[in-house]
Amino acid sequence: AVMTLLDFDETLSKRRAYGKRADSTFGVLCKSQYSSEWFKNGCFELYDKYAPLEKDPSIDLSEKERLMNEWWSINYQMMVQEGIDKDFIKKSTLESRIYLRHGVPDLLKICNNSKLPLYVVTAGMGAIVEQTFQFLGIDFGISNNCKLLCSKEVYDNNGKLVGFEEPFITSLTKSKILNYDNYPNLRKNAILMGDIIDDLK
């Protein structure tokens, strides 16, 4: 028996579309017309600082994991300070340049109908991944075979983002979350797709 493990940003979603750079899940919020200049500038400064470190093979793995945790923590704190809410996320996603690769909706439907486990494991913004698929009529919440594993947002009664559940997922901690203790139905044989070498770990 086999299962499928998929990354989202630049794996299920496109890196480029219509001749331009497409949005990542974090990019959706950073580039949103509803975001303040403070938030946009802060996100881009964090990206310029940490993105090269994420891809640097000379950095020790434990140190890189610490740096990525630092990046995600600061970014999440900024989202809370920005006052992001569910409506902000929905409108920003709808107006964004985030595009799924051709055939992705069909892949999820085939896996679901065939009872073939499919896990989307992302360090990106889970609410935006869910929103993207919901626009296409795919709801992870009611699927028995297609699951979304991501950092979980915490909202208040008014739908305002107030934090994230820990431990949250970064590009280097997917394997710590995805294990037999947390998910006993995992299968030993898997088709794995990602865009960086750390997705294989």
Sine and cosine of phi, psi and omega as CSV:
sin_phi,cos_phi,sin_psi,cos_psi,sin_omega,cos_omega
0.00,0.00,0.55,-0.84,-0.08,-1.00
-0.77,-0.64,0.38,-0.92,0.12,-0.99
-0.71,-0.71,0.16,-0.99,-0.02,-1.00
-0.84,-0.55,0.77,-0.64,0.05,-1.00
-0.90,-0.44,0.84,-0.55,-0.10,-0.99
-0.78,-0.63,0.70,-0.71,0.22,-0.98
-0.98,0.22,0.26,-0.96,0.02,-1.00
-0.97,-0.26,-0.92,0.40,-0.10,-1.00
-0.88,0.48,0.86,-0.52,0.03,-1.00
0.91,0.41,0.24,0.97,0.15,-0.99
-0.88,-0.48,-0.92,0.39,0.15,-0.99
-0.98,0.21,-0.53,0.85,0.06,-1.00
-0.99,-0.12,0.35,-0.94,-0.06,-1.00
-1.00,0.09,0.54,-0.84,0.12,-0.99
-0.98,0.19,-0.62,0.79,0.02,-1.00
-0.73,-0.68,0.51,-0.86,0.04,-1.00
-0.47,-0.88,0.73,-0.68,0.02,-1.00
0.83,0.56,0.64,0.77,0.09,-1.00
0.99,0.17,0.07,1.00,-0.03,-1.00
-0.76,-0.65,0.32,-0.95,0.07,-1.00
-0.91,0.41,0.77,-0.64,0.05,-1.00
-0.99,0.12,0.19,-0.98,-0.02,-1.00
-1.00,0.03,0.58,-0.81,0.26,-0.96
-1.00,0.06,0.09,-1.00,0.01,-1.00
-0.90,0.44,-0.66,0.75,0.06,-1.00
-0.93,0.36,-0.56,0.83,0.02,-1.00
-0.89,0.46,-0.49,0.87,0.03,-1.00
-0.84,0.54,-0.70,0.71,-0.02,-1.00
-0.97,0.23,-0.63,0.78,-0.04,-1.00
-0.90,0.43,-0.54,0.84,-0.07,-1.00
-0.98,-0.19,0.00,1.00,-0.06,-1.00
-0.89,0.46,0.61,-0.79,0.06,-1.00
-0.92,0.39,-0.27,0.96,-0.01,-1.00
-1.00,0.00,-0.11,0.99,0.00,-1.00
-0.99,0.10,0.54,-0.84,0.04,-1.00
-0.97,0.25,0.33,-0.95,0.05,-1.00
-0.90,0.44,-0.56,0.83,0.04,-1.00
-0.86,0.51,-0.71,0.71,-0.04,-1.00
-0.93,0.36,-0.72,0.70,-0.01,-1.00
-0.86,0.50,-0.76,0.65,-0.02,-1.00
-0.89,0.46,-0.64,0.77,0.00,-1.00
-0.90,0.43,-0.66,0.75,0.02,-1.00
-0.89,0.45,-0.69,0.73,-0.02,-1.00
-0.94,0.35,-0.57,0.82,0.06,-1.00
-0.91,0.42,-0.66,0.75,0.04,-1.00
-0.90,0.44,-0.67,0.74,0.00,-1.00
-0.89,0.47,-0.72,0.69,-0.02,-1.00
-0.89,0.46,-0.53,0.85,-0.02,-1.00
-0.99,0.17,-0.72,0.69,-0.19,-0.98
-0.99,-0.12,-0.48,0.88,-0.05,-1.00
-0.85,0.52,-0.68,0.73,0.06,-1.00
-0.89,0.45,-0.54,0.84,0.01,-1.00
-0.93,0.36,-0.58,0.82,0.00,-1.00
-0.87,0.49,-0.55,0.83,-0.08,-1.00
-0.98,-0.17,0.04,1.00,-0.06,-1.00
-0.99,0.13,0.93,-0.37,-0.05,-1.00
-0.96,0.27,-0.18,0.98,-0.04,-1.00
-0.99,0.11,-0.21,0.98,-0.04,-1.00
-0.99,0.12,0.73,-0.69,0.04,-1.00
-0.83,0.56,0.63,-0.78,-0.11,-0.99
-0.86,0.51,-0.68,0.73,-0.02,-1.00
-0.92,0.40,-0.59,0.81,0.04,-1.00
-0.94,0.34,-0.64,0.77,0.02,-1.00
-0.90,0.43,-0.63,0.78,0.04,-1.00
-0.88,0.47,-0.65,0.76,0.04,-1.00
-0.89,0.45,-0.68,0.74,-0.01,-1.00
-0.91,0.42,-0.65,0.76,0.01,-1.00
-0.93,0.38,-0.62,0.79,0.06,-1.00
-0.89,0.46,-0.62,0.78,0.05,-1.00
-0.89,0.45,-0.71,0.70,0.00,-1.00
-0.87,0.49,-0.79,0.62,-0.02,-1.00
-0.88,0.47,-0.66,0.75,-0.03,-1.00
-0.87,0.48,-0.73,0.68,-0.01,-1.00
-0.90,0.43,-0.68,0.74,-0.01,-1.00
-0.89,0.46,-0.68,0.73,0.01,-1.00
-0.91,0.41,-0.63,0.78,0.05,-1.00
-0.88,0.48,-0.64,0.77,0.02,-1.00
-0.91,0.42,-0.60,0.80,0.02,-1.00
-0.89,0.46,-0.66,0.75,0.03,-1.00
-0.91,0.42,-0.71,0.70,0.02,-1.00
-0.89,0.46,-0.54,0.84,-0.02,-1.00
-0.94,0.34,-0.33,0.94,0.01,-1.00
0.99,0.15,0.48,0.88,0.00,-1.00
-0.90,0.43,0.65,-0.76,0.06,-1.00
-0.73,-0.68,-0.01,-1.00,-0.08,-1.00
-0.89,0.45,-0.62,0.79,0.00,-1.00
-0.92,0.39,-0.62,0.78,0.06,-1.00
-0.85,0.53,-0.73,0.69,-0.03,-1.00
-0.90,0.43,-0.70,0.71,-0.03,-1.00
-0.89,0.45,-0.74,0.68,-0.02,-1.00
-0.92,0.40,-0.64,0.77,-0.02,-1.00
-0.92,0.40,-0.63,0.77,0.01,-1.00
-0.92,0.39,-0.69,0.73,-0.02,-1.00
-0.88,0.48,-0.57,0.82,-0.07,-1.00
-0.99,-0.11,0.10,1.00,-0.12,-0.99
-1.00,0.08,0.06,-1.00,0.11,-0.99
-0.96,-0.28,0.78,0.63,0.08,-1.00
-0.97,-0.25,0.83,-0.56,-0.09,-1.00
-0.76,-0.65,0.72,-0.70,0.10,-0.99
-0.99,0.17,0.51,-0.86,0.08,-1.00
-0.92,0.38,0.41,-0.91,0.00,-1.00
-0.88,0.48,0.71,-0.70,0.07,-1.00
1.00,-0.04,-0.15,0.99,-0.04,-1.00
-0.89,0.46,-0.75,0.67,0.03,-1.00
-0.85,0.52,-0.63,0.78,0.02,-1.00
-0.90,0.43,-0.65,0.76,0.01,-1.00
-0.86,0.51,-0.73,0.69,-0.01,-1.00
-0.90,0.43,-0.64,0.77,-0.01,-1.00
-0.93,0.37,-0.64,0.77,0.02,-1.00
-0.90,0.44,-0.71,0.70,0.00,-1.00
-0.89,0.46,-0.65,0.76,-0.01,-1.00
-0.92,0.39,-0.71,0.71,-0.03,-1.00
-0.93,0.36,-0.48,0.88,-0.02,-1.00
-1.00,-0.02,0.04,1.00,-0.05,-1.00
0.83,0.55,0.58,0.81,0.05,-1.00
-0.99,-0.12,0.92,-0.40,-0.06,-1.00
-0.84,0.55,0.75,-0.66,0.06,-1.00
-0.74,-0.67,0.84,-0.54,0.00,-1.00
-0.90,-0.44,0.84,-0.55,0.17,-0.99
-1.00,-0.06,0.92,-0.39,-0.07,-1.00
-0.93,-0.37,0.94,-0.35,-0.12,-0.99
-0.76,-0.65,0.61,-0.79,0.15,-0.99
-1.00,-0.02,0.00,1.00,0.00,-1.00
-0.98,0.18,-0.13,-0.99,-0.05,-1.00
-0.98,0.21,0.96,-0.28,-0.11,-0.99
-0.85,0.53,-0.63,0.78,-0.03,-1.00
-0.89,0.46,-0.53,0.85,0.00,-1.00
-0.97,0.23,-0.59,0.81,0.09,-1.00
-0.88,0.48,-0.75,0.66,0.01,-1.00
-0.87,0.50,-0.69,0.72,-0.03,-1.00
-0.90,0.44,-0.65,0.76,0.01,-1.00
-0.86,0.50,-0.71,0.71,0.00,-1.00
-0.95,0.30,-0.55,0.83,0.01,-1.00
-0.90,0.43,-0.55,0.83,0.07,-1.00
-0.88,0.48,-0.41,0.91,0.01,-1.00
-0.99,-0.16,0.11,0.99,0.04,-1.00
0.99,0.13,0.31,0.95,0.01,-1.00
-0.95,-0.32,0.85,-0.52,-0.05,-1.00
-0.86,-0.50,0.94,-0.34,0.01,-1.00
-0.89,0.45,-0.42,0.91,-0.07,-1.00
-0.93,0.38,-0.40,0.92,-0.04,-1.00
-0.92,-0.38,0.03,1.00,0.01,-1.00
-1.00,0.02,0.70,-0.72,0.02,-1.00
-0.99,0.11,-0.40,0.92,-0.13,-0.99
-0.92,-0.39,-0.43,0.90,-0.01,-1.00
-0.98,-0.19,0.89,-0.46,-0.08,-1.00
-0.86,-0.52,0.54,-0.84,0.08,-1.00
-0.93,-0.37,0.87,-0.49,0.06,-1.00
-0.94,-0.33,0.88,-0.48,-0.08,-1.00
-0.36,-0.93,0.13,-0.99,0.12,-0.99
-0.92,0.40,0.68,-0.73,-0.08,-1.00
-1.00,-0.10,0.84,-0.54,0.06,-1.00
-0.96,0.27,0.48,-0.88,0.08,-1.00
-0.88,-0.47,0.80,-0.60,-0.04,-1.00
-0.87,-0.49,0.44,-0.90,0.10,-0.99
-1.00,0.08,-0.08,-1.00,-0.07,-1.00
-0.92,0.39,-0.27,0.96,0.02,-1.00
-0.99,-0.14,0.11,0.99,0.01,-1.00
0.99,0.13,0.24,0.97,0.00,-1.00
-1.00,-0.01,0.69,-0.72,0.00,-1.00
-0.93,0.38,0.80,-0.60,-0.01,-1.00
-0.85,-0.52,-0.09,1.00,0.02,-1.00
0.29,-0.96,-0.18,-0.98,0.01,-1.00
-0.70,-0.72,0.60,-0.80,0.08,-1.00
-0.93,0.37,0.58,-0.81,0.06,-1.00
-0.95,-0.32,0.48,-0.88,-0.01,1.00
-0.98,0.21,0.64,-0.77,0.05,-1.00
-1.00,-0.06,0.32,-0.95,-0.11,-0.99
-1.00,-0.04,0.80,-0.61,0.17,-0.99
-0.93,-0.37,0.00,-1.00,-0.01,-1.00
-0.90,0.43,-0.26,0.97,-0.06,-1.00
-0.94,-0.35,0.01,1.00,-0.08,-1.00
-0.89,-0.45,0.21,0.98,-0.03,-1.00
-0.86,0.51,-0.68,0.73,-0.06,-1.00
-0.93,0.37,-0.40,0.91,0.03,-1.00
-0.97,0.26,-0.49,0.87,0.02,-1.00
-0.99,0.12,-0.67,0.74,-0.09,-1.00
-1.00,0.01,1.00,0.01,0.00,-1.00
-0.59,-0.81,0.15,-0.99,-0.09,-1.00
-0.93,0.36,-0.43,0.90,0.03,-1.00
-0.92,0.39,-0.68,0.74,-0.01,-1.00
-0.99,0.15,-0.56,0.83,-0.07,-1.00
-0.71,-0.70,0.99,0.12,-0.09,-1.00
-0.90,0.43,-0.26,0.97,-0.02,-1.00
-1.00,0.03,0.09,1.00,0.06,-1.00
-0.87,0.50,0.56,-0.83,0.02,-1.00
-0.96,-0.28,0.47,-0.88,-0.06,-1.00
-0.95,0.32,-0.53,0.85,0.01,-1.00
-0.99,-0.10,0.83,-0.55,-0.09,-1.00
-0.60,-0.80,0.57,-0.82,0.20,-0.98
-1.00,-0.07,0.88,-0.48,-0.10,-1.00
-0.90,-0.43,0.78,-0.62,0.02,-1.00
-0.78,-0.62,0.75,-0.66,0.05,-1.00
-0.43,-0.90,-0.02,-1.00,-0.04,-1.00
-0.88,-0.47,-0.17,0.99,0.07,-1.00
-0.76,-0.65,0.37,-0.93,-0.10,-0.99
-0.88,0.47,-0.47,0.88,0.00,-1.00
-0.92,0.39,-0.31,0.95,0.07,-1.00
-0.92,0.39,-0.29,0.96,-0.01,-1.00
-1.00,0.07,-0.20,0.98,-0.14,-0.99
-1.00,0.01,0.00,0.00,0.00,0.00
